[in-house]
Amino acid sequence: MTQSVGKALASLAKLLAFALLFSALGACGMSSLTSGIGGGLFGGKKSTKSDVGSVSEDQLLAAAKSDTGSLAGVSGEAAHGCPRVQVWGRDGYVTIYEQGRVGDALAVMHRGEITKTARECNIEPGRVTVRYGFSGRVLLGQKGKSGRLSLPVTVFVSDAKRERIATDKVRVDVSVALDNPIGYFSVVRAVTFNIPEGSRPGEYEVYVGFDRNVPGAG
């Protein structure tokens, strides 16, 4: 009889321990669900900042000069629901040729390359602000000349349907010389856009790319 009571008490203790563990796990799950969603599960107007590294021109410039893979912590990978920043297709580079000689490898004036991107976000109910940055270099070609070079860059935001909802124009300026044929650039800007109720910020993307609508571009 005593042995039976002991087994029953042991079983009850196991069930109680399991119930406490399940309750604790449930609480942890709720915490992860409510954190970072516009001030919690019950709404509120507090904004949620999703930091994906620290976007600065100096940091991007240093990364462009090192040219060693992606910028750690602030690359284009999705994180915390922040819209990604990516280079648009083949527009991560542009080659400028002498007039009338586009495509001729012996007629290259200079070549621009976007090599690094970064971003951080401020997410509010119905609105997202992306502070984005990109950096790269301009290389002097065989037919290039010393001086200040300027190349146009287009930045746009696309929604989940890949429709453009915001566009920006930027110019990158570098100085190059025959004895110093590589110039580096970095740009940091911000774009704010509205998102419909039910949409996720991570569904949106920011694209950057050189504008090829310039003389001699190829």
C-alpha positions in Angstrom: 0.0 0.0 0.0 2.8 2.4 1.0 4.7 1.5 -2.2 1.6 2.3 -4.3 1.1 5.7 -2.6 4.8 6.4 -3.2 4.5 5.7 -6.9 1.4 7.8 -7.2 3.1 10.7 -5.5 6.1 10.3 -7.8 3.9 10.4 -10.9 2.1 13.5 -9.6 5.4 15.2 -9.0 6.5 14.4 -12.6 3.2 15.8 -14.0 3.6 19.0 -11.9 7.2 19.5 -13.1 6.1 19.0 -16.7 3.3 21.5 -16.3 5.6 24.1 -14.9 8.1 23.5 -17.7 5.4 23.8 -20.4 4.1 27.0 -18.7 7.6 28.5 -18.8 8.2 27.6 -22.4 4.8 29.1 -23.3 5.8 32.4 -21.5 9.1 32.5 -23.5 7.2 32.0 -26.7 4.8 34.8 -26.0 7.7 37.1 -25.2 9.4 36.4 -28.5 6.1 37.0 -30.3 5.3 40.3 -28.7 8.7 41.9 -28.8 9.4 44.3 -31.5 5.9 44.6 -32.9 4.9 48.3 -32.7 5.2 48.4 -28.9 3.8 45.0 -28.2 0.9 42.7 -28.9 -1.6 45.3 -27.8 -0.3 48.0 -30.2 0.9 51.4 -29.1 2.7 54.1 -31.0 6.3 53.4 -29.9 8.6 52.8 -32.8 10.8 49.8 -33.1 14.3 50.4 -34.3 15.8 47.5 -36.2 19.5 48.1 -36.1 21.5 46.1 -38.7 24.9 47.4 -37.9 25.8 51.1 -37.9 25.6 52.7 -41.3 28.3 55.4 -41.7 30.2 56.7 -44.7 33.5 56.1 -43.0 32.7 52.5 -42.3 31.5 51.9 -45.9 34.5 53.7 -47.3 36.9 51.5 -45.3 35.0 48.4 -46.4 35.2 49.4 -50.0 39.0 49.9 -49.8 39.5 46.6 -48.0 37.3 44.8 -50.6 37.1 41.7 -48.5 33.7 40.1 -48.9 30.4 41.6 -47.6 30.3 44.2 -44.8 29.8 42.2 -41.6 26.5 42.8 -39.8 25.2 45.3 -42.3 25.0 43.3 -45.6 21.9 42.9 -47.7 20.6 39.8 -45.9 17.2 40.1 -44.2 17.4 40.7 -40.5 14.7 41.8 -38.0 12.3 42.5 -40.8 14.4 45.3 -42.2 14.1 45.7 -46.0 17.1 44.4 -47.9 19.5 46.7 -49.8 20.7 45.1 -53.0 22.5 46.0 -56.2 20.1 46.1 -59.2 21.1 43.4 -61.7 24.2 44.2 -63.6 24.1 47.9 -62.7 26.5 47.4 -59.9 29.1 48.5 -62.4 29.4 50.8 -65.4 32.1 51.3 -67.9 32.6 54.6 -69.7 34.2 54.5 -73.1 35.5 57.1 -75.5 32.7 58.5 -77.7 31.8 56.1 -80.5 33.8 53.2 -79.1 31.5 51.6 -76.6 32.6 48.0 -76.0 36.2 48.6 -77.1 38.5 47.4 -74.4 41.2 49.7 -75.6 38.9 52.8 -75.3 38.0 52.6 -71.6 37.9 56.0 -69.9 36.9 54.7 -66.4 34.8 52.1 -64.7 32.6 52.5 -61.6 31.8 49.6 -59.2 29.5 49.4 -56.2 31.1 46.8 -53.9 29.4 47.2 -50.5 25.9 47.9 -49.2 24.5 48.5 -45.7 21.3 49.6 -44.0 19.4 50.1 -40.7 15.7 50.7 -40.1 13.2 52.5 -38.0 9.9 50.7 -38.2 6.7 52.3 -37.1 3.0 51.3 -37.6 2.3 51.9 -41.3 5.7 53.5 -42.0 9.3 52.4 -42.5 12.5 54.5 -42.7 15.5 52.9 -44.1 18.9 54.5 -43.6 20.9 52.9 -46.4 24.5 53.2 -47.6 26.7 52.0 -50.5 30.3 52.3 -51.4 32.7 51.3 -54.1 35.4 52.6 -56.4 36.1 54.2 -59.8 39.1 52.8 -61.8 40.9 54.9 -64.4 41.1 53.2 -67.8 43.7 53.3 -70.6 42.1 56.4 -72.1 41.2 58.0 -68.8 42.4 61.4 -67.7 43.3 62.8 -64.3 40.6 64.9 -62.5 37.3 64.8 -60.8 34.8 62.1 -62.0 31.1 62.0 -61.3 28.7 59.1 -62.0 24.9 59.0 -61.5 23.3 56.3 -59.3 19.6 55.4 -59.1 18.0 54.2 -55.9 14.5 52.8 -55.7 12.2 50.9 -53.3 10.0 48.1 -54.5 7.1 46.5 -52.7 6.1 42.8 -52.5 4.7 43.0 -56.1 8.0 44.4 -57.3 6.4 47.8 -58.1 8.5 50.9 -57.5 7.1 53.0 -54.8 10.0 55.5 -54.2 12.9 56.7 -56.3 16.0 58.7 -55.6 18.9 60.0 -57.7 22.5 60.3 -56.3 25.8 61.2 -57.8 29.1 59.7 -56.6 32.2 61.9 -57.1 35.8 60.8 -56.9 39.2 62.1 -57.8 41.6 60.0 -59.9 45.1 60.6 -61.4 47.5 58.7 -63.6 49.6 58.0 -60.6 46.6 57.2 -58.4 44.2 55.5 -60.7 41.6 54.2 -58.1 39.2 56.6 -56.3 36.8 55.4 -53.6 33.3 56.7 -52.7 30.7 56.1 -50.0 27.1 57.4 -49.7 24.6 57.3 -46.8 21.0 58.5 -47.2 17.6 57.7 -45.9 14.2 56.9 -47.5 10.8 56.8 -45.8 7.8 55.0 -47.2 4.3 53.9 -46.1 3.3 50.3 -46.0 -0.4 49.1 -46.0 -1.8 47.4 -43.0 -1.0 43.7 -43.0 2.2 44.2 -45.0 5.6 43.2 -43.6 8.6 45.6 -43.9 10.8 42.6 -45.0 8.7 42.3 -48.1 10.1 45.5 -49.4 13.6 46.0 -51.0 15.9 48.9 -51.7 17.9 48.7 -54.9 20.9 50.7 -56.0 22.6 50.8 -59.4 24.5 53.0 -61.7 22.5 55.0 -64.2 23.7 53.9 -67.7 21.9 56.8 -69.5 25.1 58.7 -69.8 27.4 59.3 -72.9 29.8 56.4 -73.5 28.2 54.1 -70.9 28.4 50.4 -71.6 
